[in-house]
Amino acid sequence: MTFEAKEVSIYDELEDVEGTTGVVKGDAAVVQDVFGFYAKDLEETGEEIAFIYRCRQVEAQKATGTGQSISAGDRLYYIVATKKVSKTPGSTLHGSSYYFCGWAKRDATANATTVLMNFDGTRYNEDL
């Protein structure tokens, strides 16, 4: 699971999104012009499923290792190849290798596997 809304989260969602085969809770995707993540597992093909595009408190899987420590306030990017967030965007254009997805709410060390963040998929394609 890449993204998980925390219990006390306030979030905005698209309610009439039809999931594709194999959708799992926390999977990231782009629906029309919005980047976000699915709120639950898909139970049957064609089912309408909630798609969260903005959330105050999300725990996200992060890139680990040297140079991947994150400080509160850092911009975070979803890296398509690894399905994790990083403070370093990908090497090619938005929408092909990475998406801007929000800001860190807390520090996370280089070896931490998750980071608490403020998620905003409505600005994923902006140059900030």
Secondary structure, DSSP 8 states (H G I E B T S, - for coil): --EEE-TT--EEEEEEEE--TT--TT-EEEETTEEEEESS---STT-EEEEEEEEEEEEEEB--STT--B-TT-EEEEETTTTEEESS--SS-BTTTEEEEEEESS-B-TT-SEEEEEEEGGGTT---
